[in-house]
Every structure is written in C-alpha cells, then in structure tokens.
Amino acid sequence: MFVTFEGMEGSGKSTALAGVAERLEAMGMDVVCTREPGGSELGRTVRTLLLDAKRSMVPEAELFLFLADRAQHVAEVIRPALARGAMVLCDRFTDSTLAYQGHARKLDLQVLASFNQAATGGLEPDLTLLFDLPVEEGLRRVEERRAQLGDEGYDRLDAEKRAFHEAVRAGFRFIAEQAPSRVCVLDATLSKEEVLCACLEAIQARGSTGEGEVLSSGLNSLRTLLQASVPGEK
C-alpha cells in the first residue's frame, strides 16, 4: 500500500507520518518511510539545492529538480518496497508539484500532470492524506520552528509570501475535490493524537483485509488512550 502525506508548510504532516509509522511498526507491519525531495541518495543532493533559502531559482528549474528527484526516488525506493509488500509512507509526492509549481508558481497544470506521469511511470498513491489548516496557523508554526531550530528549520519555500502559501492551500483543496476517492482531507488544527487517530482510520478503511484487522486492534488501543487523556471521558 502506498500512502502519501501532503499539505502546506507547517501542516504537521511529517510529524504525523512519523507517528503513523511508529504505530504500524509496533503492529508488526513492514513500513518504509520516505520523502520528496530527498528520498534517495541523488535526491538528498537535489533537496539541498531546492530548499537552500539563499538560492534563487526560476520556476522551471525548480520543477525539473523536483522531477529528477521523483524519477530516481520511484525507481530506487518506492517501487522496490511495494514489490516486496511493504507499506510505503511518503512525505510529499506528485500532488505537491501540482499545488506548488502549478497553483502557486502558475505553471501549466496539464503539462505538470504529463511530467508527473513520466517521472513516476504512472505510479499513483493508493491513499493521500491531506493535512489542511488555515495559512496563518501554518505560518505561525513555521516561525515557531524557526525560533527553536534557527535557519536549519527554515527553507526557501517557508520564506515565500503569504499569497504563495494561500495559493498552495487552495491548490491542495482543489486536488482533493477532483480526487475524493483517493484524497482524505484531515483537520490539521486538531491535537497530534487526534490527527494520528484520523490517519490510522483512513489507512484502515483503505487497506486490505489483513491490514484492516491489524489496524483495527491498534486503533482501539489508541482510542482508549485518547479517551483516558480527556477529563470526564470514559
């Protein structure tokens, strides 16, 4: 099963992915966690170029770097993992290209779709978890992270103007409207525990019979913990 985690800056998708992976591995599942850009050896070099806050880049150059990363990533990491039966959890994939380079950078969406097709060889996620929240909250979290980590926690895309981030969010929401059977929109303003529970429920609903049974047991345990943490709930 191939699950992608999408959302604007500060949406909490990376934190949620780590939490989901921890839960699934505790249930005995074979899980591969990866990301774009940077999921392969080549991709790590590309990621350094793409996210360098001091580096300027035209939209077309940015696009082709992302695509190069994706082509290598799919061939080297994602397809082999899926072939052996692992569950692949990927932090960003093709939808980010449409939201960032399409809706925000204003590159042609049909052209981007064809480039995505070429880079992935037609591979599509079984499920996409979209972490949605107001732009002001996402940017507040970005600044909070920057205050904690310094420039290490702040990249070139974080530094874009508010209008850019508004366009990214609108782009993701448009994608969700166009592909409701694949994209599950999650309220990223909820607590980390509530978001984690929603992620696992979505994966359970989409998984095979065996996966669903394993996840059901894990979800019941998580719900019990959530209820115990809320005063007055039993």
Residue pairs with C-beta under 8 A, 6 or more apart in sequence:
1 87
1 88
1 126
1 127
1 203
1 206
1 207
1 208
1 211
2 78
2 82
2 87
2 88
2 90
2 123
2 124
2 125
2 126
2 127
3 87
3 88
3 89
3 90
3 125
3 126
3 127
3 128
3 129
3 203
3 206
4 90
4 92
4 93
4 95
4 125
4 127
4 128
4 129
5 13
5 14
5 16
5 17
5 89
5 90
5 91
5 92
5 128
5 129
5 131
6 13
6 92
6 93
6 95
6 96
6 99
6 128
6 129
6 130
6 131
6 172
6 183
7 13
7 130
7 131
7 132
7 133
7 172
7 188
8 99
8 133
8 135
8 138
8 165
8 168
8 169
8 172
9 138
9 139
9 142
9 157
9 158
9 165
9 168
10 133
10 137
10 138
10 139
10 140
10 141
10 142
10 145
11 131
11 132
11 133
11 138
11 188
12 131
12 133
12 141
12 188
12 192
12 195
13 91
13 92
13 129
13 131
13 188
14 35
14 91
15 192
16 129
16 131
16 192
16 195
16 196
16 199
17 33
17 89
17 91
18 33
19 192
19 196
19 199
20 89
20 196
20 199
20 200
20 203
21 31
21 33
21 89
23 196
23 200
23 218
23 222
24 31
24 87
24 203
24 215
24 218
25 31
26 218
27 214
27 215
27 217
27 218
28 214
29 87
29 211
29 214
30 84
30 85
30 86
30 87
31 86
31 87
31 88
31 89
32 77
32 78
32 81
32 86
32 87
32 88
32 89
33 89
33 91
34 73
34 77
34 78
34 88
34 89
34 90
34 91
35 90
35 91
35 92
36 43
36 66
36 69
36 70
36 73
36 90
36 91
36 92
36 93
36 96
37 43
37 46
37 47
37 50
37 51
37 65
37 66
37 69
37 92
38 44
38 46
38 47
38 69
39 69
39 73
39 77
39 78
39 90
40 69
40 72
40 73
40 76
40 77
41 76
42 68
42 69
42 72
42 76
43 69
43 72
43 73
46 65
46 66
46 68
46 69
47 69
49 55
49 65
50 57
50 62
50 65
50 66
50 69
50 156
51 155
51 156
51 157
52 155
52 156
53 151
53 154
53 155
53 156
53 158
53 159
55 156
57 65
57 156
59 101
59 105
59 106
59 107
60 107
62 101
62 105
63 97
63 101
63 105
63 107
63 112
63 115
66 96
66 97
66 101
67 97
67 115
67 116
67 118
67 119
70 93
70 94
70 97
70 116
70 119
70 120
71 118
71 119
71 120
74 119
74 120
74 121
74 123
75 121
78 88
78 90
78 123
79 121
79 123
81 88
82 88
87 211
90 125
93 125
93 128
94 116
94 119
94 120
94 124
95 128
95 130
95 172
95 175
95 183
97 112
97 115
97 116
98 109
98 112
98 113
98 116
98 171
98 175
99 168
99 171
99 172
99 175
100 157
100 168
100 171
101 107
101 112
102 108
102 109
102 112
102 171
103 109
103 167
103 168
103 170
103 171
103 174
104 160
104 164
104 165
104 167
104 168
104 171
124 182
125 182
126 182
126 206
127 182
127 184
127 202
127 203
127 206
128 179
128 182
128 183
128 184
129 184
129 186
129 199
129 202
130 172
130 173
130 175
130 176
130 183
130 184
130 185
130 186
131 186
131 188
131 195
132 169
132 172
132 173
132 185
132 186
132 187
132 188
133 187
133 188
133 189
134 189
135 162
135 165
135 166
135 169
137 189
138 165
138 169
139 162
139 165
142 154
142 158
145 153
145 154
146 153
146 154
146 158
173 185
175 183
176 183
176 185
184 202
186 195
186 198
186 199
186 202
187 195
187 198
188 195
190 198
193 222
193 225
193 226
193 229
194 226
196 222
197 219
197 222
197 223
197 226
200 215
200 218
200 219
200 222
201 219
203 211
203 215
204 211
204 212
204 215
204 216
204 219
205 212
207 215
227 233
227 234
